[in-house]
Amino acid sequence: MPGLEDLYREIILDHYKNPRNEGIFPTPPAVKAEGHNPLCGDELTVYLLLEGDVIKDIRVTGQGCSISRSSASLMSVAVKGKTLEEVDHLLKIFKSMMSISTNSSGEAEVVEPVEYSERELGELIALQGVVKFPVRIKCATLSWNTLVQALESRAS
Amino acid sequence: MNTLGVKTRPLIVSEIRKDFPIFTQHDGKDLFFLDSAASSQKPIQVLQAMDHYYSTTHANVHRGVYHIAEHATELYEGARAKIGRFVGAPNPSRETIFTKNATESINLLSNSLTRGTLKKGDVVVLTEMEHHANLVPWLMAKEQFGIEIRYIMVDENGYLNLENIDDLLQDAKVLSVTLTSNVLGTINPVRQLADLAHKHGAIVIGDGAQYVPHLSTNVADLGLDFLAFTGHKMLGPTGIGVLWGKSELLESLPPFMGGGDMIADVRLDGFTPNELPWKFEAGTPPIAEAIGLAAAVDYLENLGMGSVREHELELLSYAFESLESHFGNDLVIHGPRNIQDRGGVISFDFRDIHPHDISQILDQSGVCVRAGHHCAKPLMRHLGIVATARASFHIYNDQSDIDALVDALAKAQAFFG
Protein backbone atom coordinates (compact mmCIF):
# COMPACT_ATOMS: atom_id res chain seq x y z
CA MET A 1 0.00 0.00 0.00
CA PRO A 2 1.43 3.44 -0.89
CA GLY A 3 2.21 5.55 2.14
CA LEU A 4 0.38 8.68 3.24
CA GLU A 5 3.49 10.77 2.63
CA ASP A 6 3.06 10.05 -1.10
CA LEU A 7 -0.33 11.71 -0.96
CA TYR A 8 -0.06 14.41 1.66
CA ARG A 9 3.15 16.18 0.67
CA GLU A 10 4.13 19.23 2.68
CA ILE A 11 3.26 21.61 -0.17
CA ILE A 12 -0.21 20.08 -0.37
CA LEU A 13 -0.87 20.50 3.33
CA ASP A 14 0.42 24.08 3.11
CA HIS A 15 -1.92 24.95 0.22
CA TYR A 16 -4.78 23.21 2.03
CA LYS A 17 -4.27 25.16 5.24
CA ASN A 18 -3.38 28.44 3.52
CA PRO A 19 -5.23 28.44 0.22
CA ARG A 20 -4.00 31.02 -2.28
CA ASN A 21 -6.33 33.20 -4.35
CA GLU A 22 -9.32 32.27 -2.25
CA GLY A 23 -12.47 34.34 -2.69
CA ILE A 24 -14.84 35.61 -5.33
CA PHE A 25 -14.96 38.23 -8.08
CA PRO A 26 -18.08 40.05 -9.24
CA THR A 27 -19.45 38.69 -12.51
CA PRO A 28 -19.13 40.47 -14.84
CA PRO A 29 -16.43 41.50 -15.42
CA ALA A 30 -15.23 38.07 -14.20
CA VAL A 31 -16.46 34.79 -15.67
CA LYS A 32 -17.16 31.86 -13.40
CA ALA A 33 -17.97 28.17 -13.35
CA GLU A 34 -19.12 25.80 -10.63
CA GLY A 35 -17.65 22.34 -10.38
CA HIS A 36 -19.09 19.36 -8.50
CA ASN A 37 -17.71 15.99 -7.67
CA PRO A 38 -20.97 14.04 -7.35
CA LEU A 39 -19.21 11.08 -5.77
CA CYS A 40 -18.04 12.90 -2.67
CA GLY A 41 -19.96 16.17 -2.71
CA ASP A 42 -16.96 18.44 -3.26
CA GLU A 43 -18.02 21.79 -4.67
CA LEU A 44 -15.97 24.69 -5.93
CA THR A 45 -16.37 27.84 -7.98
CA VAL A 46 -13.64 29.33 -10.14
CA TYR A 47 -13.70 33.05 -11.06
CA LEU A 48 -11.49 34.37 -13.86
CA LEU A 49 -10.59 37.93 -14.76
CA LEU A 50 -9.47 37.75 -18.36
CA GLU A 51 -7.65 40.41 -20.30
CA GLY A 52 -7.33 39.47 -23.93
CA ASP A 53 -5.97 35.96 -23.86
CA VAL A 54 -4.37 36.31 -20.44
CA ILE A 55 -5.78 35.14 -17.08
CA LYS A 56 -5.12 38.39 -15.29
CA ASP A 57 -6.44 37.16 -11.95
CA ILE A 58 -8.27 34.20 -10.43
CA ARG A 59 -10.29 33.39 -7.32
CA VAL A 60 -11.47 30.03 -6.05
CA THR A 61 -14.05 29.27 -3.40
CA GLY A 62 -15.74 26.10 -2.25
CA GLN A 63 -15.68 23.06 -0.01
CA GLY A 64 -13.72 19.90 -0.38
CA CYS A 65 -11.03 17.59 0.89
CA SER A 66 -7.37 18.54 1.27
CA ILE A 67 -6.55 17.20 -2.18
CA SER A 68 -9.27 19.08 -4.03
CA ARG A 69 -8.68 22.30 -2.08
CA SER A 70 -4.90 22.23 -2.37
CA SER A 71 -5.09 21.31 -6.04
CA ALA A 72 -7.39 24.32 -6.60
CA SER A 73 -4.93 26.56 -4.78
CA LEU A 74 -1.95 25.19 -6.72
CA MET A 75 -3.88 25.53 -9.98
CA SER A 76 -4.75 29.16 -9.24
CA VAL A 77 -1.09 30.01 -8.68
CA ALA A 78 -0.02 28.07 -11.76
CA VAL A 79 -2.42 29.75 -14.21
CA LYS A 80 -2.42 33.31 -12.87
CA GLY A 81 -0.85 35.67 -15.39
CA LYS A 82 -0.59 32.95 -18.03
CA THR A 83 -1.86 33.11 -21.61
CA LEU A 84 -4.64 30.73 -22.60
CA GLU A 85 -2.15 28.83 -24.72
CA GLU A 86 0.15 28.37 -21.73
CA VAL A 87 -2.83 27.33 -19.59
CA ASP A 88 -3.88 24.80 -22.18
CA HIS A 89 -0.41 23.30 -22.12
CA LEU A 90 -0.37 23.19 -18.30
CA LEU A 91 -3.76 21.50 -18.32
CA LYS A 92 -2.51 18.87 -20.75
CA ILE A 93 0.61 18.04 -18.78
CA PHE A 94 -1.25 18.08 -15.46
CA LYS A 95 -3.85 15.65 -16.78
CA SER A 96 -1.09 13.57 -18.24
CA MET A 97 0.55 13.39 -14.82
CA MET A 98 -2.80 12.39 -13.31
CA SER A 99 -3.36 9.51 -15.70
CA ILE A 100 -2.36 6.02 -14.69
CA SER A 101 -0.46 4.28 -17.43
CA THR A 102 0.32 1.03 -15.64
CA ASN A 103 -2.97 0.40 -13.91
CA SER A 104 -6.27 1.21 -15.56
CA SER A 105 -8.48 0.15 -12.65
CA GLY A 106 -10.22 2.70 -10.47
CA GLU A 107 -11.80 5.80 -11.83
CA ALA A 108 -8.85 7.50 -13.42
CA GLU A 109 -9.32 9.19 -16.74
CA VAL A 110 -7.19 7.78 -19.48
CA VAL A 111 -5.33 10.71 -20.98
CA GLU A 112 -2.94 10.78 -23.93
CA PRO A 113 0.50 11.01 -22.35
CA VAL A 114 2.25 14.31 -23.10
CA GLU A 115 5.98 14.82 -22.80
CA TYR A 116 6.80 17.28 -20.06
CA SER A 117 9.56 18.23 -17.68
CA GLU A 118 9.20 18.56 -13.93
CA ARG A 119 10.34 22.16 -14.30
CA GLU A 120 7.25 22.96 -16.39
CA LEU A 121 4.97 21.58 -13.67
CA GLY A 122 6.57 23.58 -10.88
CA GLU A 123 4.78 23.09 -7.57
CA LEU A 124 2.06 21.04 -9.29
CA ILE A 125 4.47 18.12 -9.16
CA ALA A 126 3.51 17.81 -5.49
CA LEU A 127 0.25 16.20 -6.62
CA GLN A 128 2.06 13.42 -8.45
CA GLY A 129 1.51 10.97 -5.59
CA VAL A 130 -2.26 11.21 -6.03
CA VAL A 131 -2.12 8.78 -8.96
CA LYS A 132 -1.30 6.04 -6.45
CA PHE A 133 -4.74 6.65 -4.89
CA PRO A 134 -7.07 6.30 -7.89
CA VAL A 135 -10.19 7.36 -5.97
CA ARG A 136 -8.58 10.72 -5.22
CA ILE A 137 -7.67 11.62 -8.81
CA LYS A 138 -11.10 13.21 -9.30
CA CYS A 139 -10.42 15.40 -6.27
CA ALA A 140 -7.19 16.66 -7.86
CA THR A 141 -8.68 17.28 -11.30
CA LEU A 142 -11.92 18.97 -10.20
CA SER A 143 -10.47 22.51 -10.14
CA TRP A 144 -8.84 22.06 -13.54
CA ASN A 145 -12.07 20.82 -15.07
CA THR A 146 -13.89 23.77 -13.52
CA LEU A 147 -11.25 26.13 -14.91
CA VAL A 148 -11.95 24.73 -18.39
CA GLN A 149 -15.68 25.27 -17.88
CA ALA A 150 -15.09 28.87 -16.84
CA LEU A 151 -13.01 29.48 -19.97
CA GLU A 152 -15.68 27.83 -22.11
CA SER A 153 -18.40 29.95 -20.52
CA ARG A 154 -16.61 33.02 -21.87
CA ALA A 155 -16.44 31.52 -25.33
CA SER A 156 -20.20 30.97 -25.38
CA MET B 1 -33.25 -10.06 28.45
CA ASN B 2 -33.57 -7.07 26.18
CA THR B 3 -35.77 -4.03 26.60
CA LEU B 4 -38.78 -5.84 25.16
CA GLY B 5 -38.42 -8.62 27.70
CA VAL B 6 -37.47 -11.10 25.01
CA LYS B 7 -34.66 -13.47 25.86
CA THR B 8 -31.60 -12.84 23.75
CA ARG B 9 -28.26 -14.63 23.58
CA PRO B 10 -25.20 -12.42 23.41
CA LEU B 11 -23.36 -12.69 20.08
CA ILE B 12 -19.93 -14.30 20.21
CA VAL B 13 -18.15 -12.15 17.66
CA SER B 14 -14.93 -14.21 17.61
CA GLU B 15 -17.00 -17.22 16.49
CA ILE B 16 -19.06 -15.21 14.02
CA ARG B 17 -15.95 -13.78 12.37
CA LYS B 18 -14.75 -17.30 11.56
CA ASP B 19 -17.77 -17.61 9.25
CA PHE B 20 -16.71 -14.58 7.21
CA PRO B 21 -13.85 -15.45 4.83
CA ILE B 22 -13.04 -11.79 4.16
CA PHE B 23 -11.57 -11.43 7.64
CA THR B 24 -8.90 -14.03 6.92
CA GLN B 25 -8.05 -12.81 3.42
CA HIS B 26 -5.93 -9.77 4.11
CA ASP B 27 -2.36 -11.04 4.43
CA GLY B 28 -2.93 -11.50 8.12
CA LYS B 29 -3.56 -7.75 8.48
CA ASP B 30 -6.55 -6.76 10.47
CA LEU B 31 -9.58 -5.51 8.64
CA PHE B 32 -11.76 -3.20 10.71
CA PHE B 33 -14.82 -3.14 8.52
CA LEU B 34 -17.13 -0.32 9.61
CA ASP B 35 -19.09 0.19 6.41
CA SER B 36 -21.92 -2.34 6.60
CA ALA B 37 -24.52 0.37 6.02
CA ALA B 38 -23.09 0.58 2.50
CA SER B 39 -22.83 -3.20 2.11
CA SER B 40 -22.30 -6.00 4.57
CA GLN B 41 -19.82 -8.86 4.37
CA LYS B 42 -21.02 -12.40 3.54
CA PRO B 43 -20.73 -15.52 5.66
CA ILE B 44 -19.44 -18.76 4.15
CA GLN B 45 -22.94 -20.25 4.51
CA VAL B 46 -24.29 -17.77 1.94
CA LEU B 47 -21.40 -18.33 -0.45
CA GLN B 48 -21.72 -22.11 -0.13
CA ALA B 49 -25.48 -22.05 -0.69
CA MET B 50 -25.00 -20.20 -3.98
CA ASP B 51 -22.03 -22.29 -4.99
CA HIS B 52 -23.87 -25.51 -4.19
CA TYR B 53 -26.87 -24.39 -6.22
CA TYR B 54 -24.73 -23.56 -9.26
CA SER B 55 -22.71 -26.76 -8.87
CA THR B 56 -25.62 -29.15 -8.48
CA THR B 57 -28.97 -27.72 -9.44
CA HIS B 58 -28.84 -24.78 -11.82
CA ALA B 59 -31.59 -24.57 -14.44
CA ASN B 60 -34.08 -21.83 -15.23
CA VAL B 61 -37.06 -21.59 -12.92
CA HIS B 62 -40.78 -21.91 -13.76
CA ARG B 63 -40.00 -23.59 -17.09
CA GLY B 64 -38.45 -27.04 -17.33
CA VAL B 65 -40.28 -30.21 -16.33
CA TYR B 66 -37.05 -32.08 -15.70
CA HIS B 67 -35.88 -32.68 -12.21
CA ILE B 68 -33.12 -30.10 -11.70
CA ALA B 69 -35.40 -27.39 -13.12
CA GLU B 70 -38.13 -28.40 -10.71
CA HIS B 71 -35.66 -28.40 -7.86
CA ALA B 72 -34.36 -24.95 -8.86
CA THR B 73 -37.94 -23.66 -8.83
CA GLU B 74 -38.51 -25.21 -5.40
CA LEU B 75 -35.38 -23.57 -4.02
CA TYR B 76 -36.25 -20.19 -5.54
CA GLU B 77 -39.85 -20.23 -4.32
CA GLY B 78 -38.72 -21.61 -0.95
CA ALA B 79 -36.36 -18.67 -0.63
CA ARG B 80 -39.22 -16.30 -1.39
CA ALA B 81 -41.43 -17.76 1.33
CA LYS B 82 -38.60 -17.73 3.88
CA ILE B 83 -37.64 -14.13 3.16
CA GLY B 84 -41.29 -13.02 3.23
CA ARG B 85 -41.80 -14.74 6.60
CA PHE B 86 -38.64 -13.02 7.89
CA VAL B 87 -40.43 -9.65 7.63
CA GLY B 88 -43.75 -11.03 8.85
CA ALA B 89 -45.55 -11.17 5.49
CA PRO B 90 -49.03 -12.67 6.03
CA ASN B 91 -48.89 -14.36 2.59
CA PRO B 92 -45.16 -14.67 1.98
CA SER B 93 -45.42 -16.77 -1.19
CA ARG B 94 -47.70 -14.28 -2.96
CA GLU B 95 -46.59 -10.94 -1.60
CA THR B 96 -42.80 -11.14 -1.69
CA ILE B 97 -41.37 -9.85 -4.96
CA PHE B 98 -37.74 -10.19 -5.91
CA THR B 99 -36.07 -7.16 -7.48
CA LYS B 100 -32.49 -6.10 -8.05
CA ASN B 101 -32.18 -4.00 -4.88
CA ALA B 102 -34.22 -1.66 -2.65
CA THR B 103 -33.83 1.07 -5.25
CA GLU B 104 -35.54 -1.06 -7.87
CA SER B 105 -38.28 -1.98 -5.38
CA ILE B 106 -39.12 1.71 -4.93
CA ASN B 107 -38.85 2.40 -8.65
CA LEU B 108 -41.27 -0.47 -9.24
CA LEU B 109 -43.75 1.22 -6.93
CA SER B 110 -43.33 4.78 -8.19
CA ASN B 111 -43.63 3.49 -11.73
CA SER B 112 -46.63 1.19 -11.25
CA LEU B 113 -48.41 3.68 -8.99
CA THR B 114 -48.09 6.51 -11.50
CA ARG B 115 -49.41 4.27 -14.28
CA GLY B 116 -52.19 2.98 -12.08
CA THR B 117 -53.38 4.92 -9.07
CA LEU B 118 -51.70 8.34 -9.03
CA LYS B 119 -52.85 11.27 -11.15
CA LYS B 120 -51.54 14.76 -11.81
CA GLY B 121 -51.57 16.82 -8.64
CA ASP B 122 -51.78 13.79 -6.32
CA VAL B 123 -49.66 14.20 -3.21
CA VAL B 124 -46.76 11.97 -2.20
CA VAL B 125 -45.24 12.68 1.22
CA LEU B 126 -41.54 11.96 1.78
CA THR B 127 -39.04 13.05 4.40
CA GLU B 128 -35.99 15.24 4.20
CA MET B 129 -33.81 12.38 5.41
CA GLU B 130 -34.55 10.00 2.54
CA HIS B 131 -31.82 8.23 0.61
CA HIS B 132 -31.77 9.22 -3.06
CA ALA B 133 -33.40 5.82 -3.73
CA ASN B 134 -36.60 7.10 -2.11
CA LEU B 135 -36.32 10.61 -3.56
CA VAL B 136 -35.32 10.46 -7.18
CA PRO B 137 -38.00 7.95 -8.34
CA TRP B 138 -40.66 10.34 -6.97
CA LEU B 139 -38.92 13.40 -8.43
CA MET B 140 -38.96 11.58 -11.77
CA ALA B 141 -42.69 10.91 -11.32
CA LYS B 142 -43.16 14.59 -10.50
CA GLU B 143 -41.38 15.56 -13.70
CA GLN B 144 -43.25 13.10 -15.87
CA PHE B 145 -46.72 12.95 -14.33
CA GLY B 146 -46.98 16.15 -12.30
CA ILE B 147 -47.45 14.56 -8.88
CA GLU B 148 -46.89 16.88 -5.92
CA ILE B 149 -44.23 16.05 -3.31
CA ARG B 150 -44.35 17.26 0.28
CA TYR B 151 -41.61 16.72 2.81
CA ILE B 152 -41.54 16.01 6.52
CA MET B 153 -38.53 18.02 7.66
CA VAL B 154 -35.79 17.00 10.09
CA ASP B 155 -35.33 18.85 13.39
CA GLU B 156 -32.05 19.90 15.03
CA ASN B 157 -31.81 16.61 16.97
CA GLY B 158 -32.09 14.43 13.90
CA TYR B 159 -35.74 13.44 14.38
CA LEU B 160 -38.60 14.02 11.98
CA ASN B 161 -40.48 17.20 12.79
CA LEU B 162 -44.07 16.05 13.19
CA GLU B 163 -45.58 19.39 14.25
CA ASN B 164 -47.46 19.92 10.98
CA ILE B 165 -47.84 16.26 10.09
CA ASP B 166 -51.62 16.43 9.70
CA ASP B 167 -51.33 19.31 7.23
CA LEU B 168 -48.66 17.44 5.28
CA LEU B 169 -50.77 14.29 5.08
CA GLN B 170 -53.96 16.16 4.12
CA ASP B 171 -55.24 14.55 0.90
CA ALA B 172 -51.99 12.61 0.50
CA LYS B 173 -52.13 9.44 -1.58
CA VAL B 174 -48.75 8.02 -0.56
CA LEU B 175 -46.39 8.29 2.39
CA SER B 176 -42.96 6.84 1.65
CA VAL B 177 -40.51 6.96 4.53
CA THR B 178 -37.25 5.37 5.57
CA LEU B 179 -37.43 3.16 8.67
CA THR B 180 -33.82 3.99 9.63
CA SER B 181 -31.83 6.94 8.26
CA ASN B 182 -28.61 5.81 6.60
CA VAL B 183 -26.93 9.06 7.71
CA LEU B 184 -28.42 10.07 11.07
CA GLY B 185 -29.18 6.55 12.21
CA THR B 186 -32.61 7.76 13.33
CA ILE B 187 -35.18 5.00 13.67
CA ASN B 188 -38.40 6.73 12.64
CA PRO B 189 -41.76 6.28 14.42
CA VAL B 190 -43.14 4.49 11.40
CA ARG B 191 -46.14 2.91 13.14
CA GLN B 192 -47.32 6.30 14.34
CA LEU B 193 -46.78 7.82 10.88
CA ALA B 194 -48.50 4.89 9.18
CA ASP B 195 -51.58 5.17 11.41
CA LEU B 196 -51.84 8.89 10.67
CA ALA B 197 -51.31 8.36 6.94
CA HIS B 198 -53.98 5.67 6.84
CA LYS B 199 -56.39 8.03 8.59
CA HIS B 200 -55.84 10.42 5.70
CA GLY B 201 -56.34 7.60 3.18
CA ALA B 202 -52.72 7.35 2.06
CA ILE B 203 -50.85 4.11 1.43
CA VAL B 204 -47.59 3.68 3.34
CA ILE B 205 -44.26 2.56 1.88
CA GLY B 206 -41.33 1.78 4.16
CA ASP B 207 -37.72 1.90 2.97
CA GLY B 208 -36.24 -0.85 5.12
CA ALA B 209 -32.76 -0.98 3.57
CA GLN B 210 -31.10 0.00 6.87
CA TYR B 211 -33.71 -1.53 9.17
CA VAL B 212 -34.45 -5.09 8.06
CA PRO B 213 -30.78 -6.19 8.35
CA HIS B 214 -30.59 -5.05 11.99
CA LEU B 215 -33.97 -5.22 13.74
CA SER B 216 -36.72 -7.77 13.99
CA THR B 217 -39.19 -6.68 11.30
CA ASN B 218 -42.92 -7.26 11.11
CA VAL B 219 -44.79 -5.44 8.37
CA ALA B 220 -48.11 -5.65 10.21
CA ASP B 221 -46.70 -4.27 13.47
CA LEU B 222 -45.08 -1.44 11.51
CA GLY B 223 -48.40 -0.68 9.80
CA LEU B 224 -46.89 -0.84 6.33
CA ASP B 225 -48.56 -1.42 2.97
CA PHE B 226 -45.24 -1.90 1.18
CA LEU B 227 -41.71 -2.58 2.36
CA ALA B 228 -38.56 -2.28 0.24
CA PHE B 229 -35.23 -3.76 1.30
CA THR B 230 -32.06 -5.17 -0.19
CA GLY B 231 -30.08 -8.38 0.19
CA HIS B 232 -26.50 -7.17 0.19
CA LYS B 233 -26.83 -5.13 3.39
CA MET B 234 -28.12 -8.19 5.32
CA LEU B 235 -25.28 -10.66 4.68
CA GLY B 236 -26.78 -11.69 1.34
CA PRO B 237 -25.40 -11.26 -2.17
CA THR B 238 -25.64 -8.17 -4.37
CA GLY B 239 -28.16 -8.17 -7.19
CA ILE B 240 -31.22 -9.08 -5.14
CA GLY B 241 -33.72 -6.85 -3.42
CA VAL B 242 -37.23 -7.37 -2.13
CA LEU B 243 -40.55 -5.62 -2.34
CA TRP B 244 -43.20 -6.85 0.03
CA GLY B 245 -46.72 -5.51 -0.54
CA LYS B 246 -50.25 -6.24 0.61
CA SER B 247 -51.86 -8.66 -1.83
CA GLU B 248 -54.86 -6.48 -2.65
CA LEU B 249 -52.64 -3.49 -3.41
CA LEU B 250 -50.22 -5.52 -5.52
CA GLU B 251 -53.24 -6.94 -7.37
CA SER B 252 -54.47 -3.45 -8.16
CA LEU B 253 -51.18 -2.23 -9.65
CA PRO B 254 -50.17 -2.67 -13.29
CA PRO B 255 -46.97 -4.68 -13.92
CA PHE B 256 -43.61 -2.91 -13.84
CA MET B 257 -41.33 -4.44 -16.48
CA GLY B 258 -42.62 -6.58 -19.30
CA GLY B 259 -41.16 -9.84 -20.57
CA GLY B 260 -41.12 -13.55 -19.92
CA ASP B 261 -42.50 -15.00 -16.68
CA MET B 262 -44.67 -11.97 -15.85
CA ILE B 263 -47.43 -12.98 -18.24
CA ALA B 264 -50.29 -15.46 -18.20
CA ASP B 265 -50.92 -15.05 -21.93
CA VAL B 266 -49.53 -13.03 -24.81
CA ARG B 267 -51.30 -12.33 -28.07
CA LEU B 268 -50.21 -10.17 -30.97
CA ASP B 269 -52.63 -7.49 -29.79
CA GLY B 270 -52.03 -7.65 -26.06
CA PHE B 271 -51.15 -9.65 -22.96
CA THR B 272 -52.58 -10.86 -19.67
CA PRO B 273 -50.32 -10.45 -16.66
CA ASN B 274 -49.36 -13.42 -14.52
CA GLU B 275 -50.58 -13.91 -10.97
CA LEU B 276 -48.76 -12.58 -7.94
CA PRO B 277 -45.89 -12.50 -7.31
CA TRP B 278 -44.62 -13.35 -10.81
CA LYS B 279 -46.59 -10.47 -12.34
CA PHE B 280 -43.77 -8.20 -11.13
CA GLU B 281 -40.85 -10.43 -12.08
CA ALA B 282 -40.04 -10.12 -15.78
CA GLY B 283 -37.30 -12.28 -17.25
CA THR B 284 -35.04 -14.83 -15.59
CA PRO B 285 -34.83 -13.79 -11.95
CA PRO B 286 -31.75 -13.72 -9.68
CA ILE B 287 -32.12 -17.40 -8.67
CA ALA B 288 -28.77 -18.03 -7.01
CA GLU B 289 -29.03 -14.66 -5.26
CA ALA B 290 -32.46 -15.52 -3.84
CA ILE B 291 -31.02 -18.79 -2.52
CA GLY B 292 -28.05 -16.89 -1.08
CA LEU B 293 -30.34 -14.37 0.58
CA ALA B 294 -32.41 -17.17 2.10
CA ALA B 295 -29.16 -18.58 3.59
CA ALA B 296 -28.41 -15.11 4.99
CA VAL B 297 -31.87 -15.04 6.59
CA ASP B 298 -31.18 -18.47 8.12
CA TYR B 299 -27.92 -17.13 9.49
CA LEU B 300 -29.57 -14.07 11.03
CA GLU B 301 -32.50 -16.07 12.42
CA ASN B 302 -30.11 -18.52 13.96
CA LEU B 303 -28.46 -15.67 15.87
CA GLY B 304 -31.84 -14.12 16.60
CA MET B 305 -32.69 -10.58 15.50
CA GLY B 306 -33.19 -9.59 19.14
CA SER B 307 -29.57 -10.54 19.82
CA VAL B 308 -28.42 -8.71 16.69
CA ARG B 309 -30.13 -5.54 17.93
CA GLU B 310 -28.82 -5.91 21.49
CA HIS B 311 -25.30 -6.33 20.12
CA GLU B 312 -25.60 -3.16 18.04
CA LEU B 313 -26.94 -1.17 20.98
CA GLU B 314 -23.95 -2.25 23.06
CA LEU B 315 -21.56 -1.26 20.27
CA LEU B 316 -23.33 2.08 19.79
CA SER B 317 -23.11 2.79 23.47
CA TYR B 318 -19.41 1.87 23.60
CA ALA B 319 -18.67 3.94 20.47
CA PHE B 320 -20.47 7.03 21.81
CA GLU B 321 -18.59 6.84 25.12
CA SER B 322 -15.25 6.11 23.52
CA LEU B 323 -15.44 8.81 20.84
CA GLU B 324 -16.64 11.41 23.31
CA SER B 325 -14.07 10.62 25.98
CA HIS B 326 -11.18 10.70 23.46
CA PHE B 327 -12.15 13.63 21.31
CA GLY B 328 -14.71 15.67 23.25
CA ASN B 329 -16.01 18.58 21.24
CA ASP B 330 -13.60 17.91 18.38
CA LEU B 331 -15.93 15.19 17.21
CA VAL B 332 -19.59 15.88 16.42
CA ILE B 333 -21.95 12.93 15.98
CA HIS B 334 -25.03 13.62 13.86
CA GLY B 335 -28.46 12.34 14.79
CA PRO B 336 -30.28 11.42 18.00
CA ARG B 337 -28.39 11.32 21.30
CA ASN B 338 -30.59 8.54 22.64
CA ILE B 339 -29.06 5.37 21.25
CA GLN B 340 -32.36 3.48 21.62
CA ASP B 341 -33.59 5.67 18.75
CA ARG B 342 -30.67 4.77 16.52
CA GLY B 343 -29.59 2.04 14.14
CA GLY B 344 -25.94 0.97 14.08
CA VAL B 345 -24.80 4.03 12.15
CA ILE B 346 -22.58 6.86 13.39
CA SER B 347 -21.98 9.81 11.05
CA PHE B 348 -19.57 12.34 12.38
CA ASP B 349 -17.56 15.47 11.70
CA PHE B 350 -14.05 15.47 13.11
CA ARG B 351 -12.58 18.94 13.66
CA ASP B 352 -12.47 20.50 10.21
CA ILE B 353 -10.80 17.53 8.57
CA HIS B 354 -12.63 16.58 5.40
CA PRO B 355 -14.20 13.09 5.54
CA HIS B 356 -12.17 12.03 2.51
CA ASP B 357 -8.98 12.79 4.33
CA ILE B 358 -10.23 11.04 7.45
CA SER B 359 -11.18 7.98 5.46
CA GLN B 360 -7.81 7.95 3.70
CA ILE B 361 -5.87 8.06 6.94
CA LEU B 362 -8.14 5.45 8.56
CA ASP B 363 -7.53 3.20 5.57
CA GLN B 364 -3.82 3.14 6.45
CA SER B 365 -4.80 1.44 9.71
CA GLY B 366 -7.17 -0.98 7.99
CA VAL B 367 -10.24 0.90 9.22
CA CYS B 368 -12.96 1.07 6.54
CA VAL B 369 -15.51 3.87 6.89
CA ARG B 370 -17.65 5.63 4.34
CA ALA B 371 -16.91 9.24 3.46
CA GLY B 372 -19.26 11.35 1.39
CA HIS B 373 -22.84 12.50 1.09
CA HIS B 374 -24.26 8.98 1.56
CA CYS B 375 -26.72 9.48 -1.31
CA ALA B 376 -28.69 11.93 0.81
CA LYS B 377 -27.79 15.33 -0.59
CA PRO B 378 -30.93 17.18 0.60
CA LEU B 379 -30.20 16.02 4.17
CA MET B 380 -26.56 17.11 3.80
CA ARG B 381 -27.74 20.59 2.79
CA HIS B 382 -30.00 20.64 5.83
CA LEU B 383 -27.02 19.77 8.04
CA GLY B 384 -25.01 22.50 6.28
CA ILE B 385 -22.22 20.15 5.25
CA VAL B 386 -21.08 18.53 2.03
CA ALA B 387 -20.02 15.23 3.49
CA THR B 388 -19.58 13.21 6.66
CA ALA B 389 -17.54 10.22 7.69
CA ARG B 390 -19.72 7.29 8.73
CA ALA B 391 -18.94 4.20 10.76
CA SER B 392 -21.58 1.48 10.72
CA PHE B 393 -21.82 -1.92 12.34
CA HIS B 394 -23.02 -5.44 11.85
CA ILE B 395 -22.76 -8.70 13.73
CA TYR B 396 -19.03 -9.22 13.04
CA ASN B 397 -17.98 -5.94 14.69
CA ASP B 398 -16.91 -5.65 18.29
CA GLN B 399 -15.16 -3.19 20.57
CA SER B 400 -11.82 -3.79 18.86
CA ASP B 401 -13.24 -2.14 15.73
CA ILE B 402 -14.22 0.95 17.72
CA ASP B 403 -10.79 0.99 19.40
CA ALA B 404 -9.12 0.83 15.98
CA LEU B 405 -11.35 3.69 14.80
CA VAL B 406 -10.38 5.81 17.81
CA ASP B 407 -6.65 5.09 17.34
CA ALA B 408 -6.81 5.91 13.64
CA LEU B 409 -8.73 9.14 14.30
CA ALA B 410 -6.01 10.16 16.77
CA LYS B 411 -3.51 9.66 13.93
CA ALA B 412 -5.59 11.86 11.64
CA GLN B 413 -5.69 14.48 14.36
CA ALA B 414 -1.90 14.39 14.67
CA PHE B 415 -1.44 14.46 10.91
CA PHE B 416 -3.63 17.43 10.14
CA GLY B 417 -2.67 19.22 13.35
Interface residues (C-beta under 8 A of the other chain):
Chain A: M1 G3 L4 L7 Y8 L13 L39 C40 G41 D42 E43 Q63 G64 C65 S66 I67 R69 F133 R136 C139
Chain B: H354 P355 H356 D357 Q360 I361 Q364 A371 G372 H373 K377 M380 V386 A387 F415 F416
